Amino acid sequence: MGAYFLAPDKIFPIGRRRKPAVELIDKETLRGWLGDPQVFIMDVRSPRDWDSSNSKIEHAHRFDPHKLTPESIRDIPRDKKIVVYCA
């Protein structure tokens, strides 16, 4: 399928424009994908940021970025759109 990163509203490219290895999406695109069973959302905020946040995406899967290992990511589906966000 593909991997996507939720990006800020504006991206300022540096240097030559190249197609990113993953597609950047905005919050409106993600909002349209919420509830789609073919989308797997990963919340990779630090534990402190996650704990102190009042904004959490329902049904997002929590991954501590400091503890990612081959074992911890084994359950990430390979046949779905993967959205990774950290803000």
N, C-alpha and C positions, 0 to 999 in steps of 0.2 A: 504494500500500500504506500506508505510514506511516513515521514516524520515532519512535524511542524513545530515551530516555536512561536508562542504568543509574544508579539513584539510591541514596543511602545508605538504610539501613534505616528511618530516620524522616525525614520531611519536615515542616518547621515552616512552614506558610503564613503570610504576612504580609498583613494587610489582608483585604479581601473574598475569599472563595473564588471562583475562576474556573477554568474548565476550561483546563488548560495548552495551549499551541499544539502541544506534542508530549506523548506519554504517557510518564510516568515508570514504570519497572519496577524490580523488585528482583532480586537475584541469583538467586533461585530460579526466577523467570520466565525469565531469560536462560539458566540452566542447562537448562531444558526446551527451549529453542530451539536449543541447540548441535547442530550437525550438520544442521540444516534447510537445504536448499539455497535456500529462499526468504528467508533471513535474511542480511544483509550487516552485518558487525560492523566498526566503525571505531574504532581506538585512536588518540586524539588527545592523548595525554600529551606533555609537553615532551620533547625528546630526552634531557635529563638524567634526568628521572623514568623514562623508558622504559629507558634504559641501566642504571640502578641497580636496576631492579625484577627480582625473581625470579618475579613473577606476570604471566604473559602468557596471553591467551586464544588457544588454538590456532586458526589460520586467520583471525584478526582481521587487517584491513588497516590498515597503519600510515600515518598522516597526520600530518606535523609541523604543529602548529597555527600556527606562525609562518610557514609557507610555503604556506598554502592560497591557491590562485588559481583562477580559472575553469578553467584548463587542468588543474590537478592534481585537480580534483573531477569532471572530465568522465567518468571511468570508474565513478563511483558509479551503480549500477543504479537506475532509476526504478520498476521493477516488483517490488521486494522490500521487506521490512521492513528499515529501516535502524536499527541500534543504534549509538549514539555513546557512548563512555565515556572517562573521563580519570582514573580512580583505580585 
